[in-house]
Amino acid sequence: MRGKGGRPPSKPVVFRDGFYIEVRNRATDPGSGIKIRKETYEEMMAAVEEYRKTKLVVILGKYKNGEPVSLKPESGKPVTVKKKKK
């Protein structure tokens, strides 16, 4: 009898083409949030504005063929958008 289908645990996730953000609670460890894909830059920025009201949002940038291609600063670290203080 064959096991259940699905992605094998040893195979890495391949990002589809699009713009990605990571959304997580402010007190959690890095990398434990969910990744959200949007088709356009404008859609991604609208999602950033919506989620940053209550969550920590990290912009991962544009991915093409499973590889990041832009929206990262020269240092190589993801751009973090923090909530503005009023």
N, CA, C and O of each residue as an XYZ file, in Angstrom:
344
protein
N       0.838     -1.175      0.000
C       0.000      0.000      0.000
C       0.888      1.244      0.000
O       1.843      1.335      0.770
N       0.573      2.168     -0.842
C       1.346      3.392     -0.950
C       0.910      4.387      0.117
O      -0.240      4.388      0.554
N       1.856      5.240      0.530
C       1.563      6.265      1.531
C       0.719      7.382      0.938
O       0.389      7.374     -0.248
N       0.389      8.313      1.762
C      -0.398      9.460      1.320
C       0.424     10.314      0.369
O       1.648     10.380      0.483
N      -0.247     10.964     -0.565
C       0.433     11.855     -1.490
C       0.797     13.160     -0.806
O       0.504     13.357      0.373
N       1.425     14.033     -1.538
C       1.796     15.324     -0.969
C       3.261     15.614     -1.205
O       3.978     14.831     -1.827
N       3.686     16.744     -0.702
C       5.069     17.155     -0.881
C       5.952     16.398      0.099
O       5.667     16.388      1.297
N       7.026     15.758     -0.383
C       7.940     15.070      0.526
C       8.618     16.077      1.463
O       8.894     17.202      1.047
N       8.890     15.700      2.706
C       9.477     16.658      3.644
C      10.887     17.102      3.270
O      11.345     18.144      3.739
N      11.582     16.337      2.440
C      12.948     16.702      2.080
C      13.011     17.629      0.871
O      14.067     18.190      0.580
N      11.909     17.794      0.174
C      11.904     18.642     -1.010
C      11.579     20.080     -0.617
O      10.560     20.325      0.028
N      12.434     21.038     -0.998
C      12.166     22.428     -0.618
C      10.977     23.007     -1.386
O      10.645     22.559     -2.483
N      10.357     24.001     -0.788
C       9.233     24.678     -1.421
C       9.773     25.567     -2.532
O      10.765     26.267     -2.328
N       9.140     25.555     -3.704
C       9.527     26.413     -4.820
C       8.471     27.502     -4.950
O       7.289     27.218     -5.146
N       8.913     28.758     -4.839
C       7.988     29.876     -4.951
C       7.559     30.066     -6.394
O       8.381     29.995     -7.307
N       6.269     30.307     -6.599
C       5.758     30.630     -7.928
C       6.110     32.080     -8.242
O       6.471     32.846     -7.348
N       6.001     32.452     -9.518
C       6.298     33.820     -9.927
C       5.310     34.781     -9.279
O       4.102     34.540     -9.287
N       5.826     35.864     -8.721
C       4.976     36.867     -8.091
C       5.727     37.596     -6.991
O       6.937     37.437     -6.830
N       4.990     38.396     -6.242
C       5.543     39.191     -5.156
C       5.128     38.570     -3.830
O       3.964     38.213     -3.646
N       6.080     38.439     -2.903
C       5.821     37.737     -1.647
C       6.051     38.636     -0.442
O       6.960     39.466     -0.419
N       5.189     38.442      0.570
C       5.391     39.044      1.879
C       5.268     37.935      2.917
O       4.615     36.918      2.683
N       5.895     38.143      4.051
C       5.745     37.214      5.172
C       5.032     37.958      6.285
O       5.437     39.061      6.653
N       3.971     37.366      6.824
C       3.163     37.979      7.877
C       3.236     37.085      9.102
O       3.009     35.878      9.016
N       3.557     37.692     10.258
C       3.604     36.916     11.501
C       3.245     37.817     12.677
O       3.237     39.043     12.569
N       2.950     37.171     13.801
C       2.712     37.923     15.026
C       4.023     38.546     15.468
O       5.098     38.031     15.158
N       3.938     39.636     16.180
C       5.144     40.377     16.551
C       6.072     39.604     17.484
O       7.279     39.845     17.463
N       5.566     38.702     18.285
C       6.393     38.022     19.288
C       6.939     36.668     18.833
O       7.582     35.981     19.627
N       6.706     36.262     17.583
C       7.130     34.931     17.152
C       8.528     34.947     16.542
O       9.076     36.004     16.227
N       9.085     33.762     16.386
C      10.414     33.614     15.808
C      10.397     33.952     14.320
O       9.383     33.749     13.653
N      11.521     34.470     13.787
C      11.595     34.724     12.346
C      11.420     33.433     11.556
O      11.911     32.377     11.954
N      10.727     33.529     10.455
C      10.518     32.367      9.599
C       9.296     31.554      9.959
O       8.955     30.608      9.249
N       8.622     31.904     11.056
C       7.469     31.113     11.469
C       6.154     31.680     10.952
O       5.092     31.125     11.237
N       6.204     32.767     10.204
C       4.986     33.368      9.681
C       4.514     32.684      8.417
O       5.107     31.707      7.959
N       3.433     33.216      7.857
C       2.928     32.684      6.598
C       3.409     33.574      5.461
O       3.594     34.778      5.635
N       3.606     32.974      4.310
C       4.046     33.711      3.133
C       2.853     33.886      2.209
O       2.130     32.933      1.919
N       2.658     35.114      1.752
C       1.513     35.449      0.913
C       2.034     35.941     -0.427
O       2.924     36.789     -0.486
N       1.467     35.398     -1.513
C       1.879     35.778     -2.866
C       0.829     36.670     -3.497
O      -0.369     36.411     -3.388
N       1.286     37.725     -4.160
C       0.422     38.615     -4.926
C       0.976     38.724     -6.342
O       2.183     38.615     -6.561
N       0.080     38.940     -7.294
C       0.491     39.012     -8.704
C       1.274     40.282     -9.028
O       2.247     40.227     -9.780
N       0.867     41.424     -8.473
C       1.498     42.694     -8.832
C       2.075     43.379     -7.603
O       1.728     43.053     -6.468
N       2.958     44.327     -7.853
C       3.568     45.108     -6.782
C       2.509     45.910     -6.030
O       2.559     46.017     -4.805
N       1.550     46.474     -6.767
C       0.499     47.272     -6.143
C      -0.359     46.427     -5.200
O      -0.717     46.880     -4.113
N      -0.691     45.202     -5.613
C      -1.461     44.302     -4.750
C      -0.664     43.956     -3.494
O      -1.218     43.889     -2.397
N       0.641     43.736     -3.664
C       1.484     43.410     -2.522
C       1.517     44.565     -1.527
O       1.393     44.345     -0.322
N       1.683     45.795     -2.017
C       1.745     46.945     -1.125
C       0.409     47.192     -0.431
O       0.386     47.630      0.719
N      -0.704     46.918     -1.112
C      -2.017     47.040     -0.474
C      -2.144     46.029      0.665
O      -2.693     46.349      1.720
N      -1.644     44.821      0.457
C      -1.677     43.797      1.506
C      -0.777     44.187      2.676
O      -1.120     43.942      3.833
N       0.372     44.795      2.380
C       1.278     45.247      3.436
C       0.573     46.272      4.315
O       0.632     46.188      5.542
N      -0.091     47.236      3.694
C      -0.804     48.265      4.454
C      -1.904     47.659      5.312
O      -2.131     48.110      6.435
N      -2.586     46.646      4.800
C      -3.671     46.009      5.550
C      -3.132     45.215      6.740
O      -3.639     45.359      7.852
N      -2.124     44.388      6.528
C      -1.619     43.506      7.577
C      -0.793     44.228      8.632
O      -0.745     43.787      9.780
N      -0.145     45.325      8.268
C       0.747     45.973      9.228
C       0.015     46.638     10.379
O       0.647     47.069     11.343
N      -1.300     46.731     10.298
C      -2.084     47.293     11.401
C      -1.976     46.424     12.644
O      -1.979     46.940     13.762
N      -1.881     45.105     12.460
C      -1.869     44.200     13.612
C      -0.704     43.216     13.616
O      -0.448     42.592     14.645
N       0.009     43.055     12.509
C       1.054     42.032     12.394
C       2.388     42.658     12.008
O       2.462     43.824     11.620
N       3.436     41.854     12.126
C       4.748     42.232     11.616
C       4.828     41.733     10.184
O       4.587     40.555      9.920
N       5.165     42.622      9.258
C       5.189     42.280      7.836
C       6.617     42.413      7.320
O       7.260     43.445      7.512
N       7.108     41.365      6.663
C       8.424     41.388      6.032
C       8.211     41.228      4.535
O       7.593     40.262      4.088
N       8.729     42.184      3.759
C       8.612     42.105      2.304
C       9.743     41.217      1.794
O      10.920     41.547      1.939
N       9.373     40.089      1.197
C      10.373     39.159      0.662
C      10.784     39.540     -0.751
O      11.905     39.248     -1.167
N       9.889     40.191     -1.498
C      10.227     40.690     -2.815
C       9.641     39.877     -3.941
O       8.738     39.061     -3.754
N      10.189     40.127     -5.128
C       9.708     39.468     -6.342
C      10.477     38.171     -6.557
O      11.698     38.123     -6.409
N       9.742     37.126     -6.907
C      10.342     35.824     -7.206
C      10.000     35.440     -8.635
O       8.869     35.618     -9.088
N      10.991     34.912     -9.336
C      10.788     34.418    -10.696
C      11.539     33.104    -10.804
O      12.718     33.029    -10.459
N      10.866     32.067    -11.282
C      11.446     30.724    -11.394
C      11.984     30.223    -10.052
O      13.001     29.532    -10.004
N      11.302     30.571     -8.976
C      11.682     30.096     -7.656
C      12.825     30.841     -6.999
O      13.234     30.475     -5.897
N      13.357     31.879     -7.639
C      14.485     32.637     -7.107
C      14.089     34.094     -6.887
O      13.334     34.648     -7.686
N      14.585     34.734     -5.812
C      14.296     36.158     -5.602
C      15.027     37.006     -6.636
O      16.178     36.730     -6.975
N      14.345     38.053     -7.140
C      14.978     38.894     -8.149
C      15.058     40.363     -7.772
O      15.849     41.089     -8.373
N      14.263     40.845     -6.788
C      14.318     42.272     -6.478
C      13.717     42.578     -5.120
O      13.327     41.682     -4.372
N      13.652     43.874     -4.820
C      13.079     44.449     -3.605
C      13.863     44.116     -2.346
O      13.322     44.195     -1.243
N      15.121     43.747     -2.494
C      15.969     43.565     -1.322
C      17.050     44.640     -1.377
O      17.559     44.945     -2.456
N      17.404     45.213     -0.246
C      18.471     46.206     -0.249
C      19.821     45.554     -0.515
O      19.939     44.329     -0.534
N      20.826     46.376     -0.718
C      22.160     45.886     -1.050
C      22.740     44.967      0.026
O      23.595     44.132     -0.272
N      22.286     45.113      1.269
C      22.826     44.290      2.351
C      22.382     42.840      2.253
O      22.976     41.968      2.889
N      21.332     42.565      1.456
C      20.859     41.204      1.304
C      19.797     40.805      2.303
O      19.259     39.700      2.225
N      19.481     41.693      3.251
C      18.451     41.385      4.235
C      17.095     41.831      3.701
O      17.026     42.817      2.968
N      16.011     41.131      4.048
C      14.682     41.554      3.616
C      14.316     42.910      4.201
O      14.769     43.274      5.286
N      13.501     43.645      3.477
C      13.021     44.941      3.937
C      11.903     44.704      4.940
O      10.941     43.997      4.640
N      12.018     45.284      6.123
C      10.988     45.130      7.147
C      10.173     46.408      7.222
O      10.722     47.501      7.364
N       8.867     46.262      7.127
C       7.965     47.400      7.237
C       7.369     47.358      8.628
O       6.640     46.428      8.971
N       7.677     48.368      9.431
C       7.180     48.402     10.800
C       6.026     49.383     10.905
O       5.894     50.303     10.098
N       5.203     49.172     11.901
C       4.047     50.022     12.129
C       4.510     51.415     12.544
O       5.383     51.556     13.400
N       3.919     52.446     11.933
C       4.264     53.818     12.259
C       3.643     54.204     13.590
O       2.508     53.839     13.896
N       4.408     54.947     14.373
C       3.874     55.447     15.637
C       3.116     56.733     15.371
O       3.547     57.571     14.579
N       1.992     56.877     16.036
C       1.179     58.081     15.821
C       1.432     59.102     16.891
O       0.835     60.178     16.871
